[in-house]
C-alpha cells in the first residue's frame, strides 16, 4: 500500500494534529473526574501522566526508527503475519469504534445539559459527524491546516483560566499529599483517558516529511503542550471552586466560565460551549481518520472515501445506543484498561519483538 | 461526488436552523429581583419583581420604572416557581435576575437548600447579588422608596456602590458557594434593614454566617473593620474615630480618615497544645477631616496615629469577639490551619468550637501619609 505523496505534512502540522487529537470532550470534565480520585493533588497526577507519556513517546521513537515508512497497522501485519496481524487490527478498530461511540454520547450529554436540551440527539451527533466526514474526505495537510486555525480555541481556554486566577486562594491546593500517593497514581491513570490520542503518532508518522528524530521531538512538544494546558486548567478550576464545590460540578470548566459575567457578554459559557465544539470535531476527525486508515489497511486497499462513511455510520449507531450519564460512565469504565493495553502494552510488546527477532523493515517474516 | 456534496451541504443547512431550542423574548417575562422567605410551617414564600411592560409615552422623557411584584408559596423553590406559571400569563425567565434577597428567618434556617435549583439550572443567574434582609424579603421588594429606579436596579446599585466605598463586600450567587461549602471558611453577606416609618431601605452592616446559617451580625463600623481584617478592599475603607477623652465631645474631638494602603501579615503560631493567630496590619492613611487641624507638626501627627492605632485595636478586638461568638470564621483561619497545620486540623474534628476559643491577636501600625490640601 503506497501513501500518496501529496499527503505529506510538516513536523509543525504533526504537532498541531497531536494536540487536537488529545484535547477533546475530556477537558470539560477532566478536572472534576480527576479531583474525585486524587483530591487536592490532582496537579501531581497530571504531571505524572504527562511524564509517563513522554517516556512512551521515547519508546515510540524506537519503533519509528525501525520502520520509518510503515504505520502501526502495517507494522502489525509485518510482525505478526497477515492473519494474526489483521485480527489485532480488528480488535484495535473495535476499541476505536467504542471510543468514538462513548465520545459522541458524552458530547451530546454535555451539550444537552448546557445548551440544547430540546434538540434531538441524532441531530447533534450528525452535526459533528458530517463535519468530521467532510474533513476526512480532504487530505491530511488540509486537516492539519484546519487544526492550526483551531488552536485559537485552546488559547481562549488558557485566557479564561488566567482570568479565573484573580480571585482565588492558594491554600485550596494545600496540604500536599493529603490523600496519599496511591491516589495520586490512581489519578494519573484516570487522566490517561484525557491524554488519549498521543499514540496516533504511530499511525501518522509515515505521512510526515522529516526524519524520525524530528518526528519524535514534535510528539514530545505536543505532549508537553497538552500537559501544561491541562495543568493550567485544573489548577484554575481547583483554586476557583475549592474542594467542596468541585465535587458537585461534573463540568467545572463550563461552570467556571458561566460564573463570569462581562459587561458585553451575558452568558459567556454559551460562547465557550460553541467553541468547545471545535475541539470535539477536531478530535473526532483524528479518530475517524485513524479508524479509516485501519479499515483500509484491513482490506489492503487505500479507499478512504468509502471507508469513512462506514466508520462514521458505525460510530453513529454506537453513540445512539448509549443512553444517559450512568451508562456512559460504566462503558468508559470497561474501556479504561484498553487504553493501557493499546497505548502502552502493544508498543512495548512490538519493541520487544523487534529486539528479540531483530526484525527490520524490508526483511520478510 | 459533486452531487453528494451538494445534498450534504443542504442537509447541514437544515440542521443549522435549529428550531428546538429557541426561546423568544416576546414569550417571556424577565424576572429581575427575587426574594425568598420561609414561614413557621416551613413553607417557602418566593417573591419576584419584574418590570411592568407598559407602552411608554413618547412625549414623556423620563420613564417612571415601575415593577410588578408577585409572591407565591411552595415547599421548595421549584414548586414556588411552578406556581408562578399559574398566575402569570407568560413564561417567566429568572436567568437575568440581578438581585437575590434572603429573609432573616430563612437565613437563620440555613440557605444552601434554597439555592440548589439555581446552581443546577444551566441558565441560573449566578451573577445576581445576594443580601440578607433584616425582616422579610417580600417587604423589601414591595412598596418602598426606590428613587425612581426599578427595584432590582435599586438593590444592585445600592450594594455595588457600598462595596465600592468600602462599607461591605458584595457577593454573588456563585462567589458564595466555595465559602459556603468550605469547612475552613465562613460567609458574610450584606444586611439590609427596612425603616418602617419612612418606608426606606438602609444598608446596615453585615450578616455573619456559620456554615449556611446566619448566626450574628456586625454593625457599620465593625463591618468596615471586618474588611480590614479580611484584607479585602481594605484600601477603600473610611473610618471615623474619636481621638480625645473629652466629654461631651464636639466635632473637634474626631478624626475621619481613609485607608490608602493596607498590608496584612497573617501568622498562625503553635501555642502550647493549641494554636494562636497573629494579625499584623500596616496601614497608610489619609486624613479627610480633622477640625482640630495643625497637622504640619510631625510630632502631633505621630501622636495622632498612636491614638488611631489604639482605637483600631479596640475595634478589631470587639469585631473578632463578635465573629467568634457567631462561630463565623470569615477570615479563613480554618482554611489556613487545614493547609499549614494539618495534624492539628485532623486531631480537632470540631473546628467551630476550636475557633471560638482561639486567641486572635491583632496589632496596627498606622502612618499618616497625606492630610488633604491644608495642614
Interface residues (C-beta under 8 A of the other chain):
Chain A: X113 X114 X115 X116 X117 X118 X119 X120 X123 X126 X127 X130 X134 X167 X169 X171 X172 X174 X175 X178 X240 X241 X242 X243 X244 X245 X248 X258 X259 X261 X266 X267 X269
Chain B: X8 X11 X12 X15 X18 X20 X21 X95 X96 X119 X122 X123 X126 X127 X174 X175 X177 X178 X179 X181 X182 X183 X332 X335 X336 X338 X339 X340 X342
